[in-house]
Amino acid sequence: MIRNRRTSKDDFTKEDPWRVFRIMSEFVDGFEVLSQVGKAVSIFGSSRLQPGNKYYKLAEETAYLLAKEGYAIITGSGPGIMEAGNRGAQRAGGKSIGLNIQIPLEQKANIYVDTLLDFHYFFVRKVMFVKYAKAFVIMPGGYGTLDEFFEAINLIQTLRIRKFPVVILGSDYWKGMVEWLKDTVLRDGCISKEDLKIFTVVDTPKEVVKVIKKFYKVPLKRVG
């Protein structure tokens, strides 16, 4: 028999049943706000790349061109590439959205975010990036960027979500990873040749827009 013992020092808000309500509230808030956004593109990249960096400039220009095409821009709301994405969207007069994450090293939303959502749970935030994006643009970044990239292509590979454009910008930065996927992961039979077609590598903002526009000329097939 299991006995529930609670002392005056117990804090119900730190127990798992309470976390369920917090998780639900984050999903509800995210769905409510982002369902009104319309078509959007999620842009990912390092928070450490500053305005003078070439990839910052490429991210800003990419967001600017996509916003001109009518896409809302969604980022993680922080500095670096995220700031560049929001900055480009705002400069184009488009919708600039930030999905902030609450972490021990506090991340403040950049000044170019017009619509801000705060999340405590990474997995809820990641659902929002995928659910409301017509495409992912992967800029140079670290573990967080890699996490978003590989989760997206895994979901597409396993048919858990509809296929959509996953565009990697910066062949010089990403070539080592792409070569490893081809020369090791594919060679050893852990993925198929078709799996390498899930993403596209480009080098200019105009190519990003071209890939996305070309994809949506073909009707989408519903999965499941």
C-alpha positions as MATLAB code, in Angstrom:
seq = 'MIRNRRTSKDDFTKEDPWRVFRIMSEFVDGFEVLSQVGKAVSIFGSSRLQPGNKYYKLAEETAYLLAKEGYAIITGSGPGIMEAGNRGAQRAGGKSIGLNIQIPLEQKANIYVDTLLDFHYFFVRKVMFVKYAKAFVIMPGGYGTLDEFFEAINLIQTLRIRKFPVVILGSDYWKGMVEWLKDTVLRDGCISKEDLKIFTVVDTPKEVVKVIKKFYKVPLKRVG';
ca = [
       0.000    0.000    0.000;
       1.340    3.428   -0.962;
       0.832    6.193    1.549;
       0.918    9.849    0.548;
       2.790   11.746    3.206;
       3.033   15.489    2.955;
       4.859   17.801    5.318;
       4.567   21.543    5.699;
       7.775   21.843    3.710;
       6.311   20.035    0.700;
       5.613   22.255   -2.298;
       2.883   20.816   -4.513;
       4.012   22.997   -7.422;
       7.252   20.990   -7.584;
       5.501   17.632   -7.936;
       4.769   15.877  -11.231;
       0.946   16.284  -11.188;
       1.370   20.049  -10.972;
       3.879   20.009  -13.825;
       1.180   18.520  -16.053;
      -0.923   21.664  -15.604;
       2.057   23.889  -16.334;
       2.843   21.908  -19.471;
      -0.787   22.149  -20.574;
      -0.836   25.897  -20.044;
       2.260   26.336  -22.203;
       0.697   24.306  -25.002;
      -2.584   26.236  -24.766;
      -0.859   29.635  -24.813;
       1.360   28.627  -27.712;
      -1.469   27.183  -29.789;
      -3.690   30.194  -29.136;
      -1.109   32.769  -30.224;
       0.614   30.955  -33.066;
      -2.559   29.638  -34.698;
      -3.238   33.245  -35.726;
       0.151   33.768  -37.372;
      -0.439   32.225  -40.789;
       2.428   30.784  -42.803;
       5.777   31.033  -41.052;
       9.417   29.981  -41.251;
      11.490   29.031  -38.208;
      15.110   30.211  -38.261;
      17.737   28.603  -36.023;
      21.355   29.460  -35.300;
      23.900   30.362  -32.679;
      23.213   32.976  -30.031;
      26.951   33.763  -30.032;
      27.295   35.185  -33.547;
      27.179   38.965  -33.333;
      26.094   41.655  -35.873;
      29.537   41.884  -37.477;
      29.557   38.175  -38.307;
      28.828   37.183  -41.915;
      26.250   34.609  -40.851;
      24.386   37.209  -38.802;
      24.104   39.299  -41.952;
      22.970   36.297  -44.000;
      20.328   35.432  -41.402;
      18.983   38.972  -41.386;
      18.800   39.093  -45.174;
      17.155   35.661  -45.323;
      14.477   36.720  -42.841;
      13.973   39.982  -44.715;
      13.388   38.202  -48.038;
      11.093   35.591  -46.497;
       9.059   38.269  -44.737;
       8.694   40.076  -48.070;
       7.241   36.814  -49.412;
       4.608   36.932  -46.690;
       6.150   34.564  -44.165;
       6.171   35.274  -40.454;
       9.603   34.664  -38.917;
       9.884   32.542  -35.788;
      13.108   32.393  -33.767;
      14.172   31.466  -30.264;
      14.030   35.206  -29.430;
      17.583   35.455  -28.112;
      20.712   37.211  -29.407;
      22.930   36.270  -32.344;
      21.272   34.543  -35.294;
      17.911   34.702  -33.539;
      18.196   38.470  -33.250;
      19.205   38.683  -36.904;
      16.105   36.749  -37.939;
      13.759   38.960  -35.962;
      15.595   42.047  -37.149;
      15.194   41.097  -40.801;
      11.504   40.332  -40.342;
      10.863   43.634  -38.616;
      12.825   45.553  -41.251;
      10.614   44.025  -43.937;
       7.453   44.940  -42.052;
       6.668   41.275  -41.438;
       5.621   39.344  -38.359;
       8.539   38.884  -35.969;
       7.956   36.159  -33.385;
      10.172   34.952  -30.543;
       9.815   31.751  -28.524;
      11.897   32.406  -25.449;
      13.180   29.668  -23.143;
      13.663   30.034  -19.408;
      17.125   28.661  -18.590;
      19.578   29.166  -15.697;
      21.687   31.435  -17.903;
      18.853   33.885  -18.402;
      18.037   34.603  -22.029;
      16.370   37.920  -22.703;
      14.306   38.483  -25.803;
      15.966   40.676  -28.408;
      14.481   44.073  -29.201;
      13.272   43.016  -32.654;
      10.647   40.563  -31.359;
       7.092   41.836  -31.776;
       5.230   38.758  -30.490;
       6.853   36.960  -27.560;
       6.033   33.650  -25.900;
       7.935   32.333  -22.874;
       8.480   28.626  -22.264;
       9.807   26.668  -19.310;
       9.900   23.350  -21.169;
      12.130   22.841  -24.178;
       9.927   20.112  -25.628;
       6.827   22.338  -25.666;
       8.802   25.093  -27.373;
      10.098   22.629  -29.976;
       6.573   21.536  -30.809;
       5.690   25.155  -31.552;
       8.655   25.583  -33.883;
       7.605   22.546  -35.923;
       3.824   22.824  -35.821;
       3.595   26.359  -37.143;
       6.489   26.397  -39.616;
       6.267   25.867  -43.347;
      10.064   25.521  -43.426;
      13.156   25.426  -41.215;
      16.237   27.492  -42.003;
      19.306   26.141  -40.224;
      22.088   28.680  -39.804;
      25.496   27.950  -38.244;
      25.070   27.092  -34.592;
      25.873   24.724  -31.755;
      24.100   21.984  -29.823;
      20.725   23.721  -29.748;
      20.735   24.277  -33.492;
      21.816   20.690  -34.127;
      19.048   19.475  -31.830;
      16.380   21.334  -33.803;
      17.841   20.204  -37.136;
      18.072   16.508  -36.307;
      14.679   16.394  -34.606;
      13.048   17.924  -37.687;
      14.661   15.559  -40.170;
      13.934   12.582  -37.896;
      10.253   13.511  -37.682;
      10.126   13.785  -41.475;
      12.062   10.539  -41.962;
       9.699    8.598  -39.682;
       6.587   10.193  -41.257;
       5.517   11.722  -37.963;
       5.069   15.082  -39.700;
       4.541   16.195  -43.260;
       7.650   16.782  -45.268;
       8.608   20.448  -45.465;
      11.757   22.298  -46.558;
      14.696   22.009  -44.175;
      17.285   24.371  -45.607;
      20.844   24.548  -44.304;
      22.568   27.840  -45.071;
      26.378   27.909  -45.174;
      28.042   24.967  -46.929;
      31.492   25.863  -45.559;
      30.237   25.605  -41.997;
      28.176   22.440  -42.476;
      30.302   20.475  -44.960;
      31.985   18.353  -42.285;
      28.633   17.187  -40.926;
      27.213   16.528  -44.393;
      30.304   14.552  -45.408;
      30.067   12.505  -42.204;
      26.419   11.697  -42.924;
      27.363   10.521  -46.412;
      30.693    8.837  -45.733;
      29.921    7.195  -42.401;
      26.210    7.133  -41.529;
      25.020    6.278  -45.057;
      27.958    3.963  -45.771;
      27.231    1.900  -42.676;
      23.567    1.586  -43.636;
      22.144    3.666  -40.789;
      20.255    5.929  -43.212;
      19.229    5.644  -46.860;
      20.097    7.829  -49.841;
      16.550    9.166  -49.742;
      17.111   10.379  -46.186;
      19.829   12.713  -47.430;
      17.234   14.432  -49.599;
      15.251   15.572  -46.558;
      17.440   18.665  -46.277;
      19.034   21.038  -48.781;
      22.318   22.933  -48.435;
      22.569   26.446  -49.915;
      24.808   29.476  -49.580;
      22.658   32.555  -50.173;
      19.404   33.996  -48.819;
      17.937   34.047  -52.323;
      18.549   30.299  -52.615;
      16.701   29.742  -49.350;
      13.653   31.539  -50.704;
      13.925   29.678  -54.018;
      13.956   26.252  -52.324;
      10.904   27.071  -50.209;
       8.913   28.561  -53.086;
       9.741   25.608  -55.343;
       8.623   23.113  -52.711;
       5.202   24.679  -52.291;
       4.422   24.576  -55.982;
       3.862   20.848  -55.403;
       0.681   19.854  -53.490;
       1.394   18.415  -50.034;
       0.385   14.830  -49.293;
      -1.283   14.195  -45.971;
       0.475   11.644  -43.759;
      -1.561    9.215  -41.686;
];
